[in-house]
Amino acid sequence: MSTQVSFTVANAAVKEKAWKRAKSEGITIKALLNFCMNAYAENTLSLGILPSLADTEFTEANKRAWKKARKDLENGVNIVSWEEMKEKYAF
């Protein structure tokens, strides 16, 4: 059984940009939205807000922090698993 969902995209430019990208990748907007809805329902898609790196001013302190984080990741130290995050922050 199919269910029809209808919604309004407030920003026509965003809709057009998404439509063009989907078309260039050989999919329809309908397929994209179905994929996203299925992934979200199956808990394989999460939504969040991340800061844009384009807005980040890379000072020397930022560069040192990024280098340390990268080194920590490579060495497996100071890394918290998703399960630990869920426990700590009650996701």
WOUR-V155944 format. One record per run of one state. SS is the DSSP state (A for helix, B for strand, O for the rest). FROM is the first residue (numbers start at 0). LEN is the number of residues. If there is no record, write none. Layout:
SS:FROM:LEN
SS:FROM:LEN
//
This chain:
O:0:11
A:11:13
O:24:4
A:28:13
O:41:11
A:52:3
O:55:4
A:59:16
O:75:6
A:81:8
O:89:2
//
